[in-house]
Amino acid sequence: MDETTGLRERKKAATRHALHEAALRLAAEHGLEHVTVEAIADAANVSRRTFSNYFSGKEEALFHGDAERLRRMLELLAEQPADELPWTALTRVAGQMASDIDPAWLAHRRQLRGHPGLLAHQVAAYTAVEGELAAALAPRLSGRDVELRARLLAAAFLATVRVATQHWIEHPKGRLADVVRTAMAAAAPAES
């Protein structure tokens, strides 16, 4: 039973990834406004109905990679020493994620930056993970207002990484990891 479930989940993940890649490729080739769900499904060799089983629209398919990166961030945070200051752990996570960025993702991100149809999906992806990140940070905090402080740290961290990445995309000088580390140092709270 576990092998069947594992195989089924791998097939689902492969289909989701194929749809995401097709959406990115088509948006890069034709522009987002000229991409349809039908074209994405055709490019991934699946039906429109199959597409709808995975994504609500082309924007969600495009942002799937970002959502996966945000989930990876939570995994990396869980791997950090529990007694480490939250911002120190987050800085290490941000640096590692920036070092591991796929160059193809950056190329696609440059092409799609500033597209108004994608802004809502980017905000939604970050908002969805903000609560999970705050919950992961709360055990690292002590004192008063832990829940509020954890939420503020999560929001500050996500905003810092988003702004640093966007800045680097617009001004690609040096390494992304260095820009992210600089931004994290500039945004560090007085005490966390």
PAZAPA-4460 file (N, C-alpha, C; in steps of 0.05 Angstrom, whole numbers, plus 32768, in hexadecimal, padded with zeros to 4 digits):
% residues 192
    n_x    n_y    n_z   ca_x   ca_y   ca_z    c_x    c_y    c_z   seq   type   mol
   8010   7FE8   8000   8000   8000   8000   8011   8019   8000     1      M     A
   8026   801A   8010   8038   8032   8011   8046   8036   7FF7     2      D     A
   804E   8021   7FE9   805B   8024   7FCF   8048   8030   7FBB     3      E     A
   802F   8027   7FBB   801B   8032   7FA8   8016   804F   7FAE     4      T     A
   8013   8056   7FC8   800E   8071   7FCF   8026   8082   7FC7     5      T     A
   803E   8078   7FCC   8056   8087   7FC5   8058   808B   7FA7     6      G     A
   8052   8077   7F97   8052   8079   7F7A   803D   808D   7F71     7      L     A
   8025   808C   7F7C   8010   809E   7F75   8018   80BB   7F7B     8      R     A
   8024   80C0   7F92   802D   80DB   7F9A   8043   80E4   7F87     9      E     A
   8055   80D3   7F80   806B   80DB   7F6D   805F   80E2   7F52    10      R     A
   804B   80D3   7F49   803F   80D9   7F2F   8030   80F4   7F30    11      K     A
   8023   80F9   7F47   8015   8113   7F4A   8029   812A   7F4A    12      K     A
   803F   8126   7F59   8053   813B   7F5A   8060   813F   7F3E    13      A     A
   8064   812A   7F2F   806F   812D   7F14   805C   813C   7F02    14      A     A
   8042   8136   7F04   802E   8144   7EF4   802D   8162   7EFB    15      T     A
   802D   8167   7F15   802C   8183   7F1F   8045   8192   7F15    16      R     A
   805C   8185   7F16   8075   8192   7F0D   8074   8196   7EEF    17      H     A
   806A   8183   7EE0   8068   8185   7EC2   8056   819D   7EBB    18      A     A
   8040   81A0   7EC9   802E   81B6   7EC4   803B   81D1   7ECB    19      L     A
   8049   81D2   7EE1   8058   81EA   7EE9   806C   81F1   7ED4    20      H     A
   807C   81DE   7ECC   8091   81E3   7EB8   8085   81EC   7E9D    21      E     A
   806F   81E0   7E95   8062   81E8   7E7C   8058   8204   7E7E    22      A     A
   804C   820B   7E95   8043   8227   7E99   8059   823B   7E97    23      A     A
   8070   8235   7EA5   8087   8247   7EA4   8091   824A   7E87    24      L     A
   8095   8234   7E7A   809F   8234   7E5E   808D   8244   7E4C    25      R     A
   8073   823F   7E4D   8061   824D   7E3B   805F   826B   7E42    26      L     A
   8060   8272   7E5B   805F   828E   7E63   8078   829C   7E59    27      A     A
   808F   828F   7E5B   80A8   829B   7E52   80A8   829E   7E34    28      A     A
   809D   828A   7E25   809D   828B   7E08   8089   829E   7DFD    29      E     A
   8071   829F   7E08   805A   82AE   7DFC   8050   82C5   7E0D    30      H     A
   8059   82C8   7E25   804E   82DC   7E37   8036   82D1   7E46    31      G     A
   8034   82D8   7E5F   801F   82CD   7E70   8003   82D1   7E65    32      L     A
   7FFE   82E9   7E5A   7FE4   82EF   7E50   7FDB   82DD   7E39    33      E     A
   7FEE   82D0   7E2B   7FE8   82BF   7E15   7FE7   82A2   7E1B    34      H     A
   7FEB   829B   7E35   7FEB   827F   7E3D   7FD0   8278   7E48    35      V     A
   7FC6   8261   7E40   7FAC   8257   7E49   7FB1   823D   7E59    36      T     A
   7F9D   8236   7E69   7F9E   821D   7E78   7F9F   8206   7E64    37      V     A
   7F90   8208   7E4F   7F90   81F3   7E3A   7FAC   81EF   7E2E    38      E     A
   7FBA   8205   7E29   7FD5   8203   7E1D   7FE8   81F6   7E31    39      A     A
   7FE5   81FD   7E4B   7FF6   81F0   7E5F   7FF1   81D3   7E61    40      I     A
   7FD7   81CB   7E62   7FD0   81AF   7E64   7FDB   81A0   7E4B    41      A     A
   7FD7   81AB   7E33   7FE1   819E   7E1B   8000   819B   7E1C    42      D     A
   800E   81B0   7E25   802B   81AE   7E26   8035   8199   7E3A    43      A     A
   8025   8194   7E4F   802C   8180   7E63   8020   8165   7E5D    44      A     A
   8012   8163   7E46   8006   8149   7E3D   7FF1   813F   7E51    45      N     A
   7FE0   8151   7E5C   7FCB   8149   7E6D   7FB1   8158   7E64    46      V     A
   7F9B   8150   7E6F   7F81   815C   7E68   7F7D   8176   7E78    47      S     A
   7F6B   8186   7E6F   7F63   819F   7E7D   7F59   8197   7E99    48      R     A
   7F4A   8182   7E9A   7F3F   8179   7EB4   7F56   8171   7EC7    49      R     A
   7F6A   8163   7EBD   7F81   815C   7ECD   7F8F   8175   7ED8    50      T     A
   7F92   8189   7EC6   7F9D   81A3   7ECF   7F8E   81AE   7EE7    51      F     A
   7F73   81AD   7EE4   7F62   81B8   7EF9   7F63   81A8   7F13    52      S     A
   7F6C   818F   7F12   7F70   8180   7F2A   7F88   8189   7F3A    53      N     A
   7F9A   8197   7F2D   7FB3   81A0   7F39   7FB4   81BE   7F3F    54      Y     A
   7FA9   81CE   7F2D   7FAB   81EB   7F30   7F90   81F8   7F29    55      F     A
   7F8B   820F   7F35   7F73   821E   7F30   7F75   822F   7F17    56      S     A
   7F8D   8235   7F0F   7F91   8245   7EF7   7FAF   8246   7EF0    57      G     A
   7FB5   8254   7EDA   7FD0   8255   7ED0   7FE3   8263   7EE4    58      K     A
   7FD8   8277   7EF2   7FE9   8286   7F05   7FF2   8273   7F1C    59      E     A
   7FE0   8263   7F25   7FE8   8250   7F3B   7FFC   823C   7F30    60      E     A
   7FF9   8233   7F18   800C   8221   7F0C   8028   822E   7F0A    61      A     A
   8028   8247   7F02   8042   8256   7F01   804F   8258   7F1C    62      L     A
   803F   825C   7F31   804A   8261   7F4C   804F   8247   7F5B    63      F     A
   804A   8231   7F4F   804E   8217   7F5E   806B   8215   7F67    64      H     A
   807E   821C   7F57   809B   821B   7F5F   80A1   822D   7F77    65      G     A
   8095   8244   7F78   8098   8256   7F8E   808D   824A   7FA8    66      D     A
   8075   823E   7FA5   8069   8231   7FBC   807B   821A   7FC6    67      A     A
   8086   820B   7FB4   8098   81F5   7FBC   80B1   8200   7FCA    68      E     A
   80BC   8217   7FC1   80D3   8223   7FCE   80CC   822C   7FEA    69      R     A
   80B4   8237   7FED   80AC   8240   8007   80A9   8228   801A    70      L     A
   809F   8212   8011   809C   81FA   8021   80B8   81F0   8029    71      R     A
   80CB   81F1   8016   80E7   81E9   801C   80F3   81FA   8032    72      R     A
   80EC   8214   8032   80F5   8226   8046   80ED   821D   8062    73      M     A
   80D5   8213   8065   80CB   8209   807E   80DB   81F1   8087    74      L     A
   80E1   81DF   8074   80F1   81C7   807A   810D   81CF   8084    75      E     A
   8119   81E3   8076   8134   81EC   807D   8134   81F8   8099    76      L     A
   811F   8207   80A0   811D   8213   80BA   811C   81FE   80D0    77      L     A
   810D   81E9   80CA   810A   81D3   80DE   8125   81C5   80E3    78      A     A
   8137   81C6   80CF   8151   81BA   80D2   8165   81CB   80E2    79      E     A
   815E   81E4   80E8   8171   81F5   80F6   8170   81EF   8114    80      Q     A
   8186   81F4   8122   8186   81EF   813F   816F   81FD   814D    81      P     A
   8161   81EF   815F   814A   81FA   816C   8151   8212   817F    82      A     A
   8169   8212   8189   8171   8228   819C   817D   8240   818E    83      D     A
   817E   8240   8173   8189   8256   8164   8175   826D   8163    84      E     A
   817E   8285   8164   816D   829C   8162   815D   829B   8147    85      L     A
   8144   82A2   8148   8133   829F   8130   813F   82AD   8117    86      P     A
   8147   82C6   811A   8151   82D4   8102   816B   82C8   80F8    87      W     A
   817B   82BE   8109   8194   82B0   8101   818D   8297   80F1    88      T     A
   817A   8288   80FB   8171   826F   80EC   8165   8277   80D1    89      A     A
   8154   828C   80D1   8148   8295   80B8   815C   829F   80A4    90      L     A
   8171   82AC   80AE   8186   82B6   809C   8195   829F   808F    91      T     A
   819A   828A   809F   81A8   8273   8093   8196   8265   807E    92      R     A
   817C   8263   8085   8169   8257   8072   8167   8267   8058    93      V     A
   8165   8282   805B   8164   8293   8043   817C   8291   8032    94      A     A
   8194   8290   803F   81AC   828D   802F   81AE   8273   8021    95      G     A
   81A6   825D   802E   81A6   8243   8021   8193   8242   800A    96      Q     A
   817B   824D   800E   8167   824C   7FF8   8171   825D   7FE0    97      M     A
   817D   8274   7FE6   8187   8285   7FD0   819E   8277   7FC1    98      A     A
   81AF   8269   7FD0   81C5   825A   7FC3   81BB   8243   7FB2    99      S     A
   81A4   8238   7FB9   8199   8221   7FAB   8186   8228   7F94   100      D     A
   8182   8242   7F8F   816F   824B   7F7A   8176   8240   7F5F   101      I     A
   8162   8236   7F51   8165   822B   7F36   8167   8243   7F23   102      D     A
   817C   8244   7F13   817F   825A   7EFF   8168   825D   7EEC   103      P     A
   815B   8247   7EE5   8144   8248   7ED4   812D   8256   7EE1   104      A     A
   8129   8252   7EFB   8115   8260   7F0A   8119   827E   7F09   105      W     A
   8133   8286   7F0D   8139   82A3   7F0C   8133   82AF   7EF1   106      L     A
   813A   82A0   7EDC   8135   82AA   7EC1   8117   82AE   7EBC   107      A     A
   8107   829A   7EC5   80EA   829D   7EC2   80DF   82B4   7ED3   108      H     A
   80E9   82B6   7EEB   80E0   82CB   7EFE   80E6   82E7   7EF1   109      R     A
   80FD   82EA   7EE5   8103   8303   7ED8   80EF   830A   7EC2   110      R     A
   80E8   82F6   7EB2   80D5   82FA   7E9C   80B9   8301   7EA6   111      Q     A
   80B2   82F6   7EBC   8096   82FA   7EC6   8093   830F   7EDB   112      L     A
   80AA   831B   7EE4   80A8   832F   7EFA   8096   8346   7EF3   113      R     A
   8088   834E   7F07   8076   8365   7F04   805C   8360   7EF5   114      G     A
   8057   8348   7EED   803E   8342   7EDF   8027   8344   7EF4   115      H     A
   8014   8356   7EEF   7FFF   835B   7F03   7FEE   8342   7F09   116      P     A
   7FEB   8330   7EF6   7FDB   8318   7EFA   7FE8   8304   7F0D   117      G     A
   8002   8308   7F12   8010   82F5   7F23   8013   82FF   7F40   118      L     A
   8010   8319   7F44   8014   8325   7F5E   8002   8318   7F74   119      L     A
   7FE9   8314   7F6D   7FD7   8309   7F81   7FDF   82EC   7F89   120      A     A
   7FE9   82DD   7F76   7FF2   82C2   7F7C   800C   82C2   7F8D   121      H     A
   801D   82D5   7F87   8035   82D7   7F97   802E   82DE   7FB4   122      Q     A
   801D   82F1   7FB7   8015   82F9   7FD3   8007   82E2   7FE0   123      V     A
   7FF6   82D3   7FD2   7FE8   82BC   7FDE   7FFC   82A7   7FE7   124      A     A
   8010   82A2   7FD6   8024   828D   7FDD   8033   8295   7FF7   125      A     A
   803B   82AE   7FF8   804A   82B7   8010   8038   82B8   8029   126      Y     A
   801F   82C0   8025   800D   82C2   803C   8007   82A6   8047   127      T     A
   8004   8293   8035   7FFE   8277   803E   8014   826C   804F   128      A     A
   802D   8272   8048   8043   8266   8057   804A   8277   806F   129      V     A
   8041   8290   8070   8047   82A1   8087   803E   8296   80A2   130      E     A
   8025   828B   80A2   801B   827F   80BB   802B   8267   80C3   131      G     A
   8032   8256   80B0   8042   823E   80B6   805D   8246   80C0   132      E     A
   8069   825A   80B4   8083   8263   80BD   8082   826F   80D9   133      L     A
   806D   827E   80DE   806A   8289   80F9   8067   8273   810E   134      A     A
   8058   825E   8107   8055   8247   811A   8070   8239   811E   135      A     A
   8081   8238   810A   809B   822B   810C   80AE   823D   811C   136      A     A
   80AA   8257   811C   80BC   8269   812A   80B4   826C   8148   137      L     A
   809B   8269   814E   8091   826E   8169   80A0   825E   817F   138      A     A
   80A6   8244   817B   80B5   8236   818F   80D2   8241   8194   139      P     A
   80DC   8250   8182   80F6   825C   8184   80F6   8276   8194   140      R     A
   80DE   8280   819B   80DB   8299   81A9   80D2   8294   81C6   141      L     A
   80D8   82A8   81D7   80CE   82A7   81F2   80C5   82C2   81FA   142      S     A
   80B8   82C4   8211   80AF   82DE   821A   8093   82E4   8212   143      G     A
   808C   82FD   8211   8071   8305   820C   806B   8306   81EE   144      R     A
   8051   8304   81E8   8047   8307   81CC   8055   82F6   81B7   145      D     A
   805B   82DD   81BF   806A   82CB   81AD   805C   82C8   8192   146      V     A
   8041   82C4   8193   8033   82C0   8179   8035   82D9   8167   147      E     A
   8032   82F0   8172   8034   8309   8163   8051   830C   8158   148      L     A
   8064   8309   8169   8080   830C   8161   8088   82F8   814C   149      R     A
   807E   82DF   814E   8084   82CA   813A   8078   82D2   811F   150      A     A
   8060   82DD   8120   8053   82E6   8107   8062   82FD   80FA   151      R     A
   806B   8310   810B   807A   8326   8101   8095   831D   80F5   152      L     A
   80A3   830B   8103   80BC   8300   80F8   80B8   82F2   80DD   153      L     A
   80A3   82E2   80DC   809D   82D4   80C3   8098   82E7   80AC   154      A     A
   8087   82FC   80B1   8081   830F   809D   8099   831F   8095   155      A     A
   80A9   8327   80A8   80C2   8337   80A2   80D5   8326   8092   156      A     A
   80D8   830D   8099   80EA   82FB   808A   80E1   82F8   806D   157      F     A
   80C7   82F1   806A   80BD   82ED   804F   80BF   8306   803E   158      L     A
   80B9   831D   8049   80BC   8336   803B   80D9   833B   8033   159      A     A
   80EB   8336   8046   8107   833B   8041   8111   832A   802A   160      T     A
   810B   8310   802B   8114   82FE   8015   8107   8306   7FFB   161      V     A
   80ED   830C   7FFB   80E0   8314   7FE2   80EC   832D   7FD6   162      R     A
   80F0   8341   7FE7   80FC   835B   7FDD   8118   8356   7FD3   163      V     A
   8128   8347   7FE2   8144   8342   7FDA   8145   8334   7FBF   164      A     A
   8134   8320   7FBC   8133   8310   7FA3   812A   8322   7F8C   165      T     A
   8116   8332   7F91   810C   8344   7F7C   8122   8358   7F74   166      Q     A
   812F   8363   7F88   8145   8376   7F83   815B   8369   7F72   167      H     A
   8162   8351   7F79   8177   8343   7F6A   816E   833D   7F4D   168      W     A
   8155   8336   7F4A   814B   8331   7F2F   814C   834A   7F1E   169      I     A
   8146   8361   7F2A   8147   837A   7F1C   8163   8385   7F18   170      E     A
   8175   837E   7F2A   8191   8387   7F29   81A3   836F   7F2F   171      H     A
   81A6   835D   7F1C   81B5   8344   7F21   81D3   8347   7F23   172      P     A
   81DB   8355   7F38   81F8   8358   7F3C   8200   8346   7F54   173      K     A
   8215   8337   7F50   821E   8325   7F66   820C   830D   7F68   174      G     A
   820E   8300   7F7E   81FE   82E8   7F83   81E5   82EE   7F92   175      R     A
   81D0   82E0   7F8C   81B6   82E3   7F9A   81BA   82DE   7FB8   176      L     A
   81C9   82CA   7FBF   81CD   82C3   7FDB   81D9   82DA   7FEA   177      A     A
   81EC   82E9   7FDE   81F8   8300   7FEB   81E4   8317   7FEF   178      D     A
   81D3   831B   7FDB   81BE   8330   7FDE   81AB   8329   7FF4   179      V     A
   81A3   8310   7FF5   8190   8307   800A   819D   830A   8025   180      V     A
   81B6   8302   8028   81C3   8304   8042   81C5   8322   804B   181      R     A
   81CC   8333   8038   81CD   8350   803E   81B2   835B   8047   182      T     A
   819D   8353   8039   8182   835B   8040   817A   8350   805C   183      A     A
   8181   8338   8061   817A   832C   807B   8189   833B   8092   184      M     A
   81A2   8342   808D   81B0   8352   80A2   81A4   836D   80A6   185      A     A
   819B   837A   8090   818F   8395   8092   8174   8394   80A0   186      A     A
   8166   837E   809D   814B   837C   80A9   814A   836E   80C4   187      A     A
   8161   8366   80CE   8162   8357   80E7   8155   8367   80FE   188      A     A
   8144   835A   810D   8137   8367   8124   814C   836C   813A   189      P     A
   8146   8380   814B   8158   8386   8161   815C   836E   8173   190      A     A
   8147   835F   8178   8149   8346   8186   8133   8334   817D   191      E     A
   813A   831B   8179   8126   8307   8170   8126   82F0   8182   192      S     A
***
